[in-house]
Amino acid sequence: MSKVFLAAVFVFVLCGALLIAMAPDVISLLFVVVMCVIVLLGLVFGLLPCSNFGQGFKQGRRSVRRIGGVTSNDHWLVLQQSERLFHYQPLAELFKDYMEKANRQYAQEEIISDIDTMINEDSLAVRCWHSACLQIPGTLTGLGLLGTFLGLILGISSIGFSSVDAALNSVETLLGGIEVAFYTSVAGVILSIVYNLVNRLLWNTTVREMELFLYDFHTYIMPSAEEQGRAFQHRSIKAILERLDRLPKNGFGAAAAQENAKSGNEQSVMLKVQDAIRNGEFCFYLLPRCNLMSREIVGAEALIRWNHSEIGLLEPSSFMDVVEKNGFIARLDQYIWEEIFKTIRGWIDAGIRPLPVSVNVSGTDVLAFDVPAFFKKMLEKYRIPPCYIEIEINETSYLRNGRIILEAEEALRAQGFRVVMDSFDGDFLAVRATGANPDAYKLSVGKQKENIAQVFAHARAQHITLWANRIESMEQLTELRRAGCAEGQGYVLHAPLSVDDFLEVTKRSKGEKTNASQTAQEN
């Protein structure tokens, strides 16, 4: 037990003893005893576990630093062989669950999740009865008020003036009732203030120790998932570029091969990108957007992929930087957009009702060619209602190319397209200052980690449609649901799917909803 907790116990025992000793009558004594029992329950089931968690994190920091100082190439292995890392069983069980999850991810060569997906304020709050403890100060104050009303009622109800003695007795009883009212009220306020201060002090101390432990864990044992992702992406891009460079240069001609030999990997990638467009190797995957409550799929975002004939499926991180640097992104985007229109036309012809598909339009696209004219041409060519296509424009494009982006947005909205601001960070004022007026905003949860509830509350007050992007953990999903977020997308809901897989998952999702509705009606 920590010194703070022991000091809190001493203060509560002292306050309780003094209040009990000073109780003016039996009623006041009963109220103080009930208050002390409530405080005792809060100490045992709330503050004591909270204090032990704080001590456990402090011990965990020492253990992690000790392991970090060991001469070893694999601190993760040393950590697994360590015993009594925290010296507190509930915390050790939480850490054991994380280790099991991490080992499964490690065996499958996946990025290992951050430890704070398992050990966080929410998990501590459940185990420390934090929500219940927050109600105790109010309960103590309420009991004090109840005692106040009871004392006043007892004093007033006995007032009588039939004789001098009766009047004197009435005054005496009234004063006694006032004393009970005053005493219970003061006792409730004192215990409430003391408990609230101690509870917040212990909780904040524990959270601080937890954050210090998480920092040391990511520093000495396991890098964060974001750092692992960057390192993995760097290795992946490097390996793919090397493999592309080793591929035969057939199909490009002798002059192109000589030029490629001089200019290195970048030119090699560009030549292969152009050849891939001619061969129809570029395609798109669909990232489902779901109703966060029912998880029903309500739309999707189109994401470009390169289905290389020899290497296999490549994600944009493998080639997009080179494509954008060489100004070829506009040509590639037009190709993908037309493929999306073709696909939706095919769905309609097959009797499948399409869900809205979002396409990404960059500032480079708007500067390079007439984007509204291109989409108008696609509508006429494939005879598709504009409600099936949503245009996503990055927030940065609004800020960097304000006037021309606003003109494109207005023209697209006039054609019936829904325009969505992508990578929105929650700052409505900064965006409105540019004059932007999209139909919806897509909040990047990774950028807006705090104050999510306030962002959605402001959006509702302003009648702004807002959904979430990059939902990667159940904690984020729970927080968004609490904030009132209706729709969102991310790997915790669905990974990007091929067109065929998307249709199958959508069909299954609708079937499950229909069966659930039929069951509800039958019941």
C-alpha positions in Angstrom: 0.0 0.0 0.0 1.2 3.5 -0.8 1.9 6.2 1.7 -0.9 8.3 0.2 -3.4 5.5 0.9 -2.2 5.0 4.4 -2.4 8.7 5.0 -5.9 8.7 3.6 -7.0 5.9 5.9 -5.5 7.8 8.9 -7.4 11.0 8.0 -10.7 9.1 7.5 -10.3 7.2 10.8 -9.6 10.5 12.6 -12.5 12.3 10.9 -14.9 9.4 11.6 -13.9 9.1 15.2 -14.3 12.9 15.9 -17.7 13.0 14.1 -19.0 10.0 16.0 -17.7 11.4 19.3 -19.3 14.8 18.7 -22.7 13.4 17.6 -25.4 15.3 19.5 -28.0 12.6 19.5 -28.8 9.1 18.2 -30.1 10.3 14.9 -27.0 12.2 14.1 -24.9 9.2 15.2 -26.8 6.9 12.8 -26.2 9.3 9.9 -22.5 9.6 10.6 -22.1 5.8 11.0 -23.8 5.2 7.6 -21.5 7.8 6.0 -18.5 6.1 7.6 -19.6 2.7 6.3 -19.9 4.1 2.7 -16.5 5.7 3.0 -15.1 2.4 4.3 -16.6 0.5 1.3 -15.1 3.1 -1.0 -11.7 2.7 0.6 -11.7 -1.1 0.4 -13.1 -1.7 -3.0 -12.1 1.5 -4.8 -9.1 3.4 -3.3 -7.1 0.4 -2.2 -7.1 -1.3 -5.6 -6.3 2.0 -7.2 -3.3 2.5 -4.8 -2.1 -1.1 -5.5 -2.3 -0.5 -9.3 -0.1 2.6 -8.8 2.4 0.6 -6.8 2.3 -2.1 -9.4 3.1 0.3 -12.2 6.0 1.7 -10.2 7.4 -1.8 -9.7 6.8 -2.5 -13.4 8.9 0.5 -14.3 11.8 -0.7 -12.2 11.5 -4.2 -13.8 11.3 -2.8 -17.4 14.3 -0.5 -16.8 16.2 -3.5 -15.3 15.4 -5.6 -18.4 16.4 -2.7 -20.7 19.8 -2.6 -19.1 20.4 -6.3 -19.8 22.9 -7.0 -22.6 20.5 -8.8 -25.0 19.3 -8.5 -28.6 15.8 -9.5 -27.6 14.4 -7.7 -24.6 11.0 -9.1 -25.4 12.3 -12.6 -24.8 13.9 -11.6 -21.5 10.6 -10.0 -20.5 8.7 -13.2 -21.1 11.0 -15.1 -18.9 10.7 -12.6 -16.1 8.5 -13.3 -13.1 6.7 -11.0 -10.7 7.0 -8.1 -13.0 4.5 -6.0 -11.1 4.0 -7.7 -7.7 0.2 -7.2 -8.1 -1.9 -10.0 -9.4 -4.7 -8.1 -11.2 -2.1 -6.0 -13.1 -0.1 -9.2 -13.9 -3.3 -10.8 -15.3 -3.9 -7.8 -17.6 -0.3 -7.9 -18.8 -0.6 -11.7 -19.3 -3.5 -11.1 -21.6 -1.5 -8.6 -23.6 1.5 -11.0 -23.9 -0.8 -13.7 -25.2 -2.2 -11.3 -27.8 1.3 -10.0 -28.7 2.7 -13.5 -29.1 -0.1 -14.5 -31.5 0.6 -11.3 -33.6 4.4 -12.0 -33.4 3.9 -15.6 -34.6 1.7 -14.4 -37.6 4.3 -11.7 -38.4 1.9 -8.9 -37.7 2.5 -5.5 -36.1 2.3 -6.0 -32.4 -0.4 -3.9 -30.8 0.4 -1.2 -28.3 0.2 -2.3 -24.7 -2.2 0.5 -23.9 -4.9 -1.3 -26.0 -5.0 -3.7 -23.0 -3.8 -1.5 -20.1 -5.5 1.8 -20.1 -7.6 4.1 -18.0 -10.8 2.3 -18.9 -9.5 -1.1 -17.9 -8.2 0.3 -14.6 -11.5 2.1 -13.9 -13.5 -1.1 -14.2 -11.2 -2.9 -11.7 -11.1 0.0 -9.3 -14.9 0.7 -9.3 -13.9 4.2 -10.4 -17.4 5.1 -11.6 -18.9 4.0 -8.3 -16.3 5.9 -6.3 -17.1 9.1 -8.1 -20.6 8.8 -6.8 -19.6 8.6 -3.1 -19.0 12.3 -2.5 -22.5 13.1 -3.9 -24.0 10.3 -1.8 -22.4 11.7 1.4 -23.6 15.2 0.6 -27.1 13.8 -0.1 -27.1 12.0 3.2 -26.2 15.3 5.0 -29.0 17.1 3.3 -31.4 14.2 4.2 -30.3 14.6 7.9 -30.9 18.3 7.6 -34.5 17.9 6.4 -35.1 15.2 9.0 -33.8 17.3 11.8 -35.9 20.3 10.8 -39.0 18.3 10.4 -38.6 16.7 13.8 -38.0 20.2 15.3 -40.9 21.9 13.6 -43.4 19.1 14.1 -43.2 19.3 17.9 -43.9 23.0 18.2 -46.8 23.9 20.5 -47.9 27.0 22.4 -50.8 25.6 24.6 -48.8 26.6 27.7 -45.6 28.1 28.8 -44.0 24.7 29.5 -45.1 23.5 26.1 -43.7 26.6 24.4 -40.3 26.1 26.2 -40.2 22.4 25.3 -41.1 23.3 21.7 -38.2 25.7 21.5 -35.8 23.2 23.0 -37.0 20.5 20.6 -36.7 22.9 17.7 -33.1 23.8 18.7 -32.3 20.1 18.9 -33.7 19.6 15.4 -31.6 22.5 14.1 -28.5 21.0 15.8 -29.2 17.7 14.1 -29.7 19.4 10.7 -26.6 21.5 11.0 -24.4 18.6 12.3 -25.4 16.0 9.6 -25.0 18.6 6.9 -21.5 19.6 8.0 -20.5 15.9 8.5 -21.6 15.0 5.0 -19.8 18.0 3.5 -16.6 17.3 5.4 -16.5 13.6 4.5 -17.4 14.4 0.9 -14.7 16.9 0.4 -12.0 14.7 2.0 -13.0 11.6 0.1 -13.2 13.5 -3.2 -9.7 15.0 -2.7 -8.2 11.6 -1.8 -9.9 9.8 -4.6 -8.7 12.2 -7.2 -5.2 12.3 -5.8 -4.9 8.6 -5.8 -6.4 8.2 -9.3 -4.3 10.9 -10.9 -1.2 9.4 -9.2 -2.0 5.9 -10.5 -2.7 7.2 -14.1 0.6 9.1 -14.0 2.5 5.9 -12.9 0.7 4.0 -15.7 1.7 6.5 -18.4 5.3 6.5 -17.1 5.3 2.7 -17.3 3.9 2.7 -20.8 6.5 5.2 -21.9 9.3 3.1 -20.4 7.8 -0.1 -21.9 7.8 1.4 -25.4 11.3 2.8 -24.9 13.1 -0.3 -23.5 11.0 -3.3 -24.6 8.7 -2.8 -27.6 8.3 0.2 -30.0 4.8 1.5 -30.4 2.7 0.1 -33.2 3.1 3.4 -35.1 6.9 3.1 -35.0 6.7 -0.6 -36.0 4.5 0.4 -38.9 6.9 3.0 -40.2 9.8 0.6 -39.9 7.8 -2.2 -41.6 6.7 0.2 -44.4 10.2 1.4 -45.0 11.5 -2.2 -45.2 8.6 -3.2 -47.5 9.1 -0.3 -49.9 12.8 -0.9 -50.1 12.3 -4.6 -50.8 9.7 -4.0 -53.4 11.8 -1.4 -55.2 14.7 -3.8 -55.3 12.5 -6.6 -56.7 11.0 -4.2 -59.3 14.5 -3.2 -60.3 15.6 -6.8 -60.8 12.7 -7.6 -63.1 13.4 -7.9 -66.8 13.0 -4.7 -68.8 11.1 -6.5 -71.6 8.3 -4.4 -73.2 10.0 -1.1 -72.6 12.3 -1.1 -75.6 16.1 -0.8 -75.7 16.1 3.0 -75.3 13.9 2.8 -72.3 16.0 0.1 -70.8 19.2 2.2 -71.2 17.5 5.2 -69.7 16.3 3.1 -66.8 19.8 1.7 -66.2 21.0 5.3 -65.8 18.3 6.7 -63.7 17.9 3.9 -61.2 14.9 2.6 -59.2 12.6 5.6 -59.5 12.6 5.6 -63.3 12.2 1.8 -63.3 9.0 2.1 -61.2 7.6 4.8 -63.4 8.1 2.7 -66.6 6.4 -0.3 -64.9 3.5 1.9 -63.7 2.8 3.1 -67.2 3.0 -0.5 -68.5 0.8 -1.7 -65.7 -2.0 0.8 -66.7 -1.8 -0.5 -70.3 -2.0 -4.1 -69.0 -4.9 -3.3 -66.6 -2.9 -4.3 -63.5 -4.2 -1.4 -61.4 -7.4 -2.1 -59.5 -9.2 -0.9 -56.4 -10.2 -2.4 -53.1 -13.1 -1.2 -51.0 -12.8 -0.2 -47.3 -16.4 -0.7 -45.8 -18.0 2.2 -43.9 -20.3 0.8 -41.2 -23.1 1.8 -38.9 -21.2 1.8 -35.6 -24.1 0.4 -33.6 -25.3 -2.4 -35.9 -22.0 -2.8 -37.9 -24.1 -2.9 -41.1 -22.2 -1.7 -44.1 -23.5 1.5 -45.4 -20.8 2.6 -47.9 -17.2 2.1 -48.9 -14.0 4.0 -49.8 -12.1 3.0 -52.9 -8.4 2.4 -52.3 -5.9 1.9 -55.2 -3.9 -1.4 -55.5 -1.4 -2.6 -58.0 -1.9 -6.3 -58.8 1.6 -6.9 -60.2 1.8 -9.9 -62.5 5.0 -11.2 -60.8 5.2 -9.7 -57.4 1.5 -9.8 -56.5 -0.7 -7.2 -54.8 1.1 -4.0 -53.9 -0.3 -1.3 -51.6 0.0 2.4 -52.5 2.9 2.9 -50.0 5.1 0.9 -52.4 4.8 3.1 -55.4 2.6 6.2 -54.7 5.4 8.5 -53.6 7.3 7.9 -56.9 4.0 8.4 -58.9 3.2 11.6 -57.2 6.7 12.9 -57.5 6.7 12.4 -61.2 3.2 14.0 -61.7 1.6 10.8 -62.9 -1.0 10.7 -60.1 -3.6 12.5 -62.1 -3.5 10.0 -64.9 -3.6 7.1 -62.5 -6.5 8.6 -60.6 -8.6 9.0 -63.8 -8.0 5.4 -64.6 -9.1 4.2 -61.2 -12.2 6.5 -61.1 -13.4 5.2 -64.5 -12.9 1.6 -63.2 -15.1 2.5 -60.3 -17.8 3.9 -62.6 -17.6 0.7 -64.7 -18.0 -1.5 -61.6 -21.1 0.4 -60.3 -22.6 0.2 -63.8 -22.0 -3.5 -63.7 -23.7 -3.8 -60.3 -26.8 -1.9 -61.5 -27.0 -4.1 -64.7 -26.8 -7.2 -62.5 -29.7 -6.0 -60.3 -27.5 -5.2 -57.3 -28.4 -2.0 -55.5 -25.0 -0.2 -55.1 -23.8 1.4 -51.9 -22.1 4.8 -52.1 -18.5 4.5 -53.0 -16.1 7.3 -52.0 -13.2 8.3 -54.3 -10.3 10.4 -53.3 -9.6 13.6 -55.2 -6.3 15.4 -54.5 -5.2 19.0 -54.9 -2.9 17.8 -57.6 -5.9 16.4 -59.6 -7.8 19.7 -59.3 -4.7 21.7 -60.5 -3.9 19.2 -63.3 -7.2 18.9 -65.1 -10.9 19.8 -64.9 -12.2 17.4 -62.3 -15.9 18.3 -62.4 -15.9 18.0 -66.2 -14.3 14.5 -65.9 -16.9 13.3 -63.4 -19.7 14.8 -65.5 -18.4 12.9 -68.5 -18.3 9.7 -66.4 -22.0 10.2 -65.3 -23.1 10.6 -68.9 -21.0 7.7 -70.2 -22.0 5.1 -67.6 -25.5 6.5 -66.8 -25.0 6.4 -63.0 -27.0 8.5 -60.5 -24.5 10.8 -58.7 -25.7 9.6 -55.3 -23.6 6.4 -55.7 -20.4 8.4 -55.9 -18.9 10.4 -53.0 -16.0 12.8 -53.6 -13.4 12.9 -50.8 -11.1 16.0 -50.8 -8.3 16.1 -48.2 -8.4 18.9 -45.6 -4.9 20.0 -46.6 -6.0 20.6 -50.2 -8.6 23.1 -48.9 -5.9 24.9 -46.9 -3.3 25.0 -49.6 -5.4 25.6 -52.7 -8.4 27.3 -51.3 -10.0 29.1 -54.2 -9.6 26.5 -56.9 -10.7 23.7 -54.5 -13.8 25.6 -53.5 -14.7 26.2 -57.2 -14.3 22.4 -57.8 -16.4 21.6 -54.7 -19.2 23.9 -55.8 -19.3 22.5 -59.3 -19.3 18.9 -58.0 -22.1 19.6 -55.6 -24.1 21.2 -58.4 -23.8 18.0 -60.4 -25.3 16.1 -57.4 -22.2 14.6 -55.9 -21.7 14.5 -52.1 -18.4 16.2 -51.2 -16.7 14.9 -48.1 -13.7 16.6 -46.4 -11.1 13.8 -45.6 -8.5 13.8 -42.8 -10.5 16.4 -40.8 -8.8 17.1 -37.5 -11.8 18.5 -35.6 -11.0 22.2 -36.1 -14.3 23.5 -37.6 -13.2 27.2 -37.3 -10.0 26.8 -39.3 -11.9 25.0 -42.1 -14.8 27.4 -42.2 -12.3 30.3 -42.5 -11.3 28.9 -45.9 -15.0 29.1 -47.1 -15.3 25.3 -47.4 -18.8 23.9 -47.3 -18.7 20.1 -47.9 -21.7 17.9 -47.3 -19.8 15.8 -44.7 -16.6 15.6 -42.7 -14.5 12.5 -42.1 -12.7 12.8 -38.7 -9.3 11.2 -38.6 -9.4 9.5 -35.2 -5.6 9.1 -35.2 -5.2 12.9 -35.4 -8.0 13.7 -32.9 -7.2 11.5 -29.9 -8.9 13.7 -27.3 -12.1 15.7 -27.0 -13.9 13.5 -29.5 -17.1 13.9 -27.6 -16.9 17.7 -27.9 -16.2 17.5 -31.6 -19.3 15.4 -32.2 -21.4 17.5 -29.9 -20.4 20.6 -31.9 -21.1 18.8 -35.2 -24.6 18.0 -34.0 -25.2 21.5 -32.8 -24.2 22.9 -36.2 -26.1 20.1 -38.1 -22.9 18.9 -39.7 -22.6 15.3 -40.9 -19.5 13.7 -39.3 -18.2 10.2 -39.4 -15.0 8.6 -38.2 -11.9 7.2 -40.0 -9.0 5.1 -38.9 -10.8 3.3 -36.1 -8.2 0.7 -35.0 -9.1 -0.4 -31.5 -12.2 -1.4 -29.5 -11.4 1.5 -27.1 -11.7 4.0 -30.0 -14.9 2.3 -31.2 -16.4 2.5 -27.7 -15.4 6.1 -27.3 -17.0 7.1 -30.6 -20.2 5.3 -29.8 -20.4 7.2 -26.5 -19.8 10.4 -28.4 -22.8 9.7 -30.7 -20.8 8.9 -33.8 -23.2 7.1 -36.2 -20.8 5.8 -38.9 -17.1 5.0 -39.3 -14.5 2.8 -40.9 -11.2 1.2 -39.9 -9.5 -2.1 -39.4 -11.3 -2.9 -36.2 -14.5 -3.1 -38.3 -13.2 -4.3 -41.7 -10.0 -4.4 -43.6 -10.0 -3.4 -47.3 -11.8 -6.0 -49.4 -11.7 -6.9 -53.1 -14.8 -6.1 -55.1 -16.0 -9.7 -55.0 -15.3 -10.0 -51.3 -17.1 -6.7 -50.6 -20.2 -7.9 -52.4 -20.2 -11.2 -50.4 -19.7 -9.5 -47.0 -22.4 -6.9 -47.8 -24.8 -9.6 -48.8 -24.1 -11.5 -45.6 -24.5 -8.3 -43.6 -27.9 -7.6 -45.1 -28.9 -11.2 -44.6 -28.0 -11.1 -40.9 -30.0 -7.9 -40.5 -33.0 -9.4 -42.3 -32.9 -12.6 -40.2 -32.6 -10.5 -37.0 -35.6 -8.4 -38.0 -37.7 -11.5 -38.8 -36.8 -13.0 -35.5 -37.8 -9.8 -33.7 -41.1 -9.7 -35.5 -41.8 -13.4 -34.6 -41.1 -12.8 -31.0 
